[in-house]
Amino acid sequence: MSKFRIYFIVCFTIFCFITFSNCAKRGFISGGDKDTIPPVVLGSNPKNHSIHFDKKQITIDFDEFVKIKNANQNLIISPPMDRMPEVLPMGNARKTVTINLIDSLKANTTYSFNFGDAIIDNNEGNVLKQFKYIFSTGDYIDSLKLGGTIKSAHQLKSDNFVNVMLYDAETFKDSTIYRQKPLYVTNTLDSLTTFSIENIKAGKYYLVALKDKNSNFMFNPVEDKIAFIKEPIEIPTDKTFDLTLFKSEEKFVATRPAQITQNKWYIPYTGNAEDAKVEVKKNGIIVPSTYTYMPEKDSLQVWFPKIEADSLHITASKGEFTKTFMVKPRPKMKEIDSLSVNASSGTLHFLSDLFIETSTPVKNIKKELITILNKDSVAIPFEIDNKSLEQKIFLKFKKEELDSYKVSVMPGAITDFFGKANDTLIINSKTQAYTDYGNLTITLNGLKRFPVIVELLDEREKVVVSQSSDSKNTFEFTLLPPRQYYIRVIYDDNKNGKWDTGYYWDRRQPEETVYFPEQIDVRANWDIKEQISL
């Protein structure tokens, strides 16, 4: 046998072995690419964009099985209906969405059913976004529209699921938004900061937006935020409108007190409690009392000595509001404990002050019984800032780098409203080196007016430090703890040194705020200069 034939046979044998070995390998069935295509509408009955509509049921057919997700939140019907229609399927998937109308329809009106993100396919949850079913009970479909932007006052992130509404200007009164539903409505859903109201009839309208907790299209100032354009809008228009949501600062109103202990009651309130007055009486005779704010709650904490009485009269007042509540104390309630104090300690930043927090309201402070010594045991001069409504006592003094401080609060230095005094309190704190902190210089270009307040905020939008100016546009912040900061600019139009919200009944907008949306990273021993265009 020739060498060529031997070589041929060997190669052929190897080829066959490889081929049939591969054929013998086990295979795996692939499911194919993941379905990312949303459901497709095949048709509807009556047809979309029908006129002279007079049916009680609408059916919409799809090319696959679909579900309705969060219809109460996603489905926006304009104009709103008093009784929401029944929308199926809510549970089991079907290829047909059915709308059963319960409410009667208005004559010569264009209705829009915007499903938002409610329609999803059964298998992969792909969303058919912003599908609209539109019909008219009249001769034509209204086709005008109005758009704009929406943001939330005094916060970086805008609220979601905001109702944006139009009211007929001819019948609109300030009280309308409390009692009546709008003519037209849209919703920003979960991520949009723009809005568009469509299928509007020509005319004059008032534009209002609500972060509507109850989703009833009516303003509840206790729970809802509001935005509005003051003057009526004539449609059609090419203008876009900017809305700013805010919590309206309603007038002070107190509600029925609740007993917490023998010595403490809560008075819930709405509005601004600054400069409110509280009076407690037994049989017409005034009982000594005081009040403090309840942290992060709209309630006053009313304090008065333990008293035996079948009934008491507690009066809360501010401005035009005065109301007296007759209450019956419960004698078996717990009596308040002795005065206790807690204090800040550990690392003391240069922007912060040491403070003492008390469990009861403070009546008297004896400064001579408080001493502050540095690491060399030298007494440091200090001032006391008693924030009595907050139950906090701040100790203000000049701080040096790499120093330590020992605060001694001797017995009797603090006396509370009930005549109880503190025990000995020792507070130890220390400062770090200047090089452990950063410095930030901000120049604001494009300021529209003065005065302005510039605030540095942490990641939770809590104010770390602020400065104000009547004329300059450059702000220097020194000895900042290293972290990332947001910048907020407030146009302090009423010149009171703080941001003020709006008040709907006075048609007053909140003071304008502008955010620099990107965080600025301040690092230890860095000097940062930022030019910010507003």
Secondary structure by P-SEA (a helix, b strand, c coil): ccaaaaaaaaaaaaaaaaaaaaaabbbbbbccccccccccccccccccccccccccbbbbbcccbbbbcccccccccccccccccccccccccccbbbbbbcccccccbbbbbbbccccccccccccccbbbbbbbcccbbbbbbccbbbbbcccccccccccccccccccccccccccccccccccccccccccccccccbbbbbbbbbccccccccccccccccccccccccccccbbbbbbbbcccccccccbbbbccccbbbbbbcccccbbbbbbbcccccccbbbbbcccccbbbbbbccccccbbbbbbbcccbbbbbbbbbbccccccccbbbbbbbcccccccccbbbbcccccccccccbbbbccccbbbbbbbbbcccccbbbbbbbbbccbbbbbbbccccccccccccccbbbbbbcccccccbbbbbbbbcccccccbbbbbbccccccccccccccccbbbbccccbbbbbbbbbcccccccbbbbbbccccccccbbbbccbbbbbcccbbbbbbbcc
